[in-house]
Amino acid sequence: GELVTASMMNGHLRDQLNALNAALGGVSHLLGGDYQAAITDIAFVPLPAHAIVEIDATDLVTGSITAEVHAMAKVTAGTGTIRLFNITTLLAVGSELAFTNTAFAFKKITGLSLTTGLNQYRAEVKGATATDYPIVHGARLVVP
């Protein structure tokens, strides 16, 4: 099952959960990707074999949940770009991350603010040109 998030708890229990999540390196959810599926799109599209992550932050009293996207990515040539997309609000979340490496490398988008309420998220990718062929796999949404 899913772990209970700190936003769902009060007082002392919230402090204990925060300490546990910090010790475990946070909570992560698979966003998908396929290490054999190159993208030819120059507009953002969902990752191949993508997963949709639903985050329920309706009990979040103030602020937002800070998250990161971790993924392995490369291009054949040129530039690829990944981002987190909120399906519920139809808006990109935070910054995009461009990459130009031609061998798989770990990529991380940090400082993403997930909004209050019940929202669904997915990772998206695009190439600067149709022949850049970005490939992303092992993408995860991480709440540190």
C-alpha positions as CSV (number, residue, x, y, z in Angstrom):
1,G,0.0,0.0,0.0
2,E,0.9,3.6,-0.1
3,L,2.6,5.4,2.8
4,V,0.7,8.0,4.7
5,T,2.1,11.4,4.0
6,A,3.0,14.0,6.6
7,S,0.2,16.3,5.2
8,M,-2.3,13.8,6.4
9,M,-1.2,13.8,10.1
10,N,-1.0,16.2,13.0
11,G,1.5,17.2,15.6
12,H,3.8,14.6,17.1
13,L,2.9,11.9,14.5
14,R,3.8,14.3,11.7
15,D,7.2,14.9,13.2
16,Q,7.8,11.1,13.5
17,L,6.8,10.5,9.9
18,N,9.0,13.3,8.7
19,A,12.0,11.7,10.6
20,L,11.1,8.3,9.1
21,N,10.8,9.6,5.5
22,A,14.2,11.5,5.9
23,A,15.8,8.3,7.1
24,L,14.4,6.3,4.2
25,G,15.3,9.0,1.6
26,G,11.7,10.0,1.1
27,V,8.8,8.5,-0.8
28,S,9.0,7.8,-4.5
29,H,6.4,6.9,-7.2
30,L,7.2,5.4,-10.6
31,L,6.6,7.7,-13.6
32,G,7.8,5.2,-16.2
33,G,9.9,5.4,-19.4
34,D,11.4,2.9,-21.7
35,Y,15.2,2.6,-22.3
36,Q,14.5,1.4,-25.9
37,A,11.9,4.0,-26.9
38,A,13.3,7.1,-28.6
39,I,11.0,10.1,-29.0
40,T,10.7,12.0,-32.3
41,D,8.2,14.7,-31.0
42,I,9.2,18.3,-30.7
43,A,6.2,19.0,-28.4
44,F,6.0,17.4,-25.0
45,V,4.5,13.9,-24.9
46,P,4.1,11.5,-22.0
47,L,7.0,9.1,-21.4
48,P,6.7,5.8,-23.2
49,A,5.2,3.2,-20.7
50,H,4.3,6.1,-18.5
51,A,2.5,5.9,-15.2
52,I,0.2,8.4,-13.7
53,V,0.8,9.3,-10.0
54,E,-2.0,10.6,-7.9
55,I,-1.1,12.8,-4.9
56,D,-3.8,13.6,-2.4
57,A,-2.8,16.8,-0.6
58,T,-6.3,17.9,0.4
59,D,-5.4,17.9,4.1
60,L,-2.3,20.1,3.5
61,V,-3.0,23.1,5.7
62,T,-0.5,25.6,4.3
63,G,2.1,25.7,1.6
64,S,2.8,22.9,-0.8
65,I,4.7,19.6,-1.1
66,T,8.2,19.8,-2.5
67,A,9.2,17.1,-4.9
68,E,11.8,16.0,-7.4
69,V,11.9,14.0,-10.6
70,H,14.7,11.5,-11.0
71,A,15.3,9.7,-14.3
72,M,17.9,8.2,-16.6
73,A,18.1,10.0,-19.9
74,K,20.1,10.5,-23.1
75,V,19.8,11.7,-26.7
76,T,21.2,10.4,-29.9
77,A,22.2,13.9,-30.8
78,G,21.0,17.4,-30.0
79,T,18.9,18.2,-26.9
80,G,16.1,16.5,-25.0
81,T,13.9,18.0,-22.3
82,I,11.9,16.4,-19.5
83,R,9.3,17.9,-17.2
84,L,6.6,17.1,-14.7
85,F,3.1,17.8,-15.8
86,N,0.0,18.2,-13.7
87,I,-2.8,16.4,-15.6
88,T,-5.5,17.8,-13.3
89,T,-4.6,21.5,-13.8
90,L,-3.1,21.0,-17.3
91,L,0.0,22.9,-16.2
92,A,3.7,22.1,-16.2
93,V,5.1,21.9,-12.7
94,G,8.2,24.0,-12.0
95,S,11.2,23.9,-14.3
96,E,12.0,21.8,-17.3
97,L,15.4,20.0,-17.5
98,A,17.3,20.0,-20.8
99,F,20.0,17.3,-21.5
100,T,22.5,16.7,-24.2
101,N,24.4,13.7,-23.1
102,T,24.6,10.8,-25.5
103,A,25.0,8.0,-22.9
104,F,22.5,7.4,-20.2
105,A,23.0,9.6,-17.2
106,F,21.1,10.4,-14.0
107,K,19.0,13.6,-14.3
108,K,17.2,15.3,-11.5
109,I,14.7,18.2,-11.5
110,T,14.5,19.7,-8.0
111,G,12.3,22.2,-6.1
112,L,9.0,21.2,-7.7
113,S,6.0,22.4,-5.8
114,L,3.0,20.0,-5.8
115,T,-0.2,21.9,-5.2
116,T,-2.9,21.2,-2.6
117,G,-5.9,19.1,-3.5
118,L,-6.1,15.8,-5.4
119,N,-3.9,16.0,-8.4
120,Q,-2.5,13.6,-11.0
121,Y,1.0,13.9,-12.4
122,R,3.1,12.4,-15.3
123,A,6.5,12.9,-16.7
124,E,6.8,14.3,-20.3
125,V,9.7,14.5,-22.8
126,K,10.5,16.2,-26.1
127,G,13.4,16.7,-28.5
128,A,14.5,20.1,-29.8
129,T,14.3,18.5,-33.3
130,A,12.7,15.3,-34.6
131,T,16.1,13.7,-35.0
132,D,17.4,14.3,-31.4
133,Y,15.7,11.0,-30.2
134,P,15.6,11.6,-26.5
135,I,15.2,8.4,-24.4
136,V,14.1,8.5,-20.7
137,H,13.6,5.5,-18.4
138,G,13.3,4.8,-14.7
139,A,11.6,8.1,-14.0
140,R,10.3,8.6,-10.5
141,L,8.5,11.3,-8.6
142,V,10.4,11.7,-5.3
143,V,9.1,13.5,-2.2
144,P,12.3,13.8,-0.1
